[in-house]
Every structure is written in C-alpha cells, then in structure tokens.
C-alpha cells in the first residue's frame, strides 16, 4: 500500500519533527512519500492509496478544511475527520450549539460578531476567547471577566486583533481534563493541573501559560480519578466523538466542576502528533503504545473505514 504524508509548508521545528516521525513510523510497513499541500499539485495524489493528513494549518485554523475537501472531491482516502467535521470543530460556537442540541453539557455561552456589542453578562465569571483560534491564541491573563465593562473590552480586543467573533462562555471552576480517542478507543485520561504555576500566573490555559509555562504545568496521565469517573468521562467523550462524526483520532477538552458535573469545552479534530510533546502522544505512551504503534493504529482505523484491501485494487 502506498501512503502519502501531506503536510503544511513551510514547517517549523515542531511540525518538521512530526512529519519526519510519521514518515519514519510508516515506512517500516508501507511504501511512503511525503509532500507539502499545494493546490496546483493535488493531482499527483491520485496515485496514492491513502493520504496521512498532517495539514494542521499552523495558525490558520480555517485552512484545516482545505485538504479534506480536496480529497473528498477526488475520492482519495485519508486519515482523520472529514470536511464537515473539521469545519464544525474549528468554530467553537457551532460546536457548542451542536452539543447543546444533543443534550451534551457545555458551559452557557453566547457569541459577539464584529460590529456587534454585548450589553449584558448573564453569568459570571466568564471567559472570552476567539471563536476560531487554537493553541489558546487570543486568551490573555485578563480574559476571565466578571463585569460587563471587562467583557466588552475583551470582546473588542478579539474583534480588533483577530477580525472574528468572540465567544463569551461561563468559566467553570474545577478540574481540567483532555481526552484522546484513537479508532474507537479512549486513551488514558490526562488532567491538566495548574496548581504548581508561579503565583503571578493565571490558573487556566491562557496563551502564555500554554506556550511558555508548559514545564511548570502538571500533566497527570492517567488522571487521578475513580474508575467510575473514568467510565463516565470516557462515555461522555465517545458520545462527543460520535455526535461530531469524528474519525480515526481526536482530542477533547473537558472540565469537571466541584459537584462532579462534566462540561464539554472544545475539541481538536486534528491534534498534533509531535513525539515527546503532544498530549495525545503522551496518552498513547501511558497506554503502552510506542509512537509507531500510535501512527499505525490511526492508519489501521482509516483502512477499516474505507474498506481498503486486496479486493479493491489499492494494494
């Protein structure tokens, strides 16, 4: 079977390490090549049996839907979620509307589009974040607000800097978790513990905490929760996975309040797979999988979905 690893360009150090590691893992079992995603070169993908999609957009989340859309149009199998699922998941407001419609608990929220203003804050505290950014971009130390004035300032800042809607969401006090799913298996749950951060830092995932203080944040995997809690969180996460029609792998962010209620925060439909760095890689290692195991399980999930085998002329 021929697998083409398609990635963003140019690559930063993290993405370059990820691409090289995925290629090295796959070439032990498959014929593998890699190439950047360029619209004028997509026709060359017609000869491949499966695309391993690593186009994580590198800061431009809306581009995350481009390669899946092209591959769907060409009828070329690929790893990861499809066009619609990716499009929904990069818009936090749409994702939360779907959760609410399906009876999956998520914090109260509303969004404010550029040109609009909000004169009421029906819940407090609240956190204000861009609707379409990842990696905690647009979340500052003062993004958790308790007054209308502070909320309006945070919303205006997002409108000015990102030219997109702002999501205003009730800030849940409690423990934060992230859950990885590969195939149909929930990986060991990870808790993100901010209690060890220096006193001057906020105890939530702002951009500066996520990007510059990761070494001072505790990533506890497996999370120290009861078997019952683990079962409930796993079932909750798999329900999110199914409702959003996600495929092969993803990472879901949750909070559990002091009364034990679970809240969906957001989902990464195409999480990074950087060795020794990405959360989903760490979860897989806790399960006892090597990096190569993780990559091959993602491929195996895609092969099953598309029914690739000797009878379809692709091998």
Buried (B, 14 or more C-beta within 10 A) or exposed (E): BEBBBBBBEEBEEBBEBBBBBBBBBBBEEBEBEBBEBEEEEBEEBEEBBBBBBBBBBBEBBEBBBBBBBBBBEEEBBBBBBBBBBBBBBBBBBBBBBBBBEEEBEBBBBBBBEBEEEBEEBEEBBBBBBBBBBBBBBBBBEEBBBEEEEBBBEBBBBBBEEBEBBBBBBBBBEBBBBBBBBBBEBBBBBBBBBBEEBEEEBBBBBBBBBBEEBEEEBEBBBBBEBEEEBBEBBBEBBBBBBEBBEBBBBBBBBBBBBEEEEBBBBBBBBBBBBBBEEBBBBBBBBBBEBEBBBBBBBBBEBBBEEBEBEEEEEBE
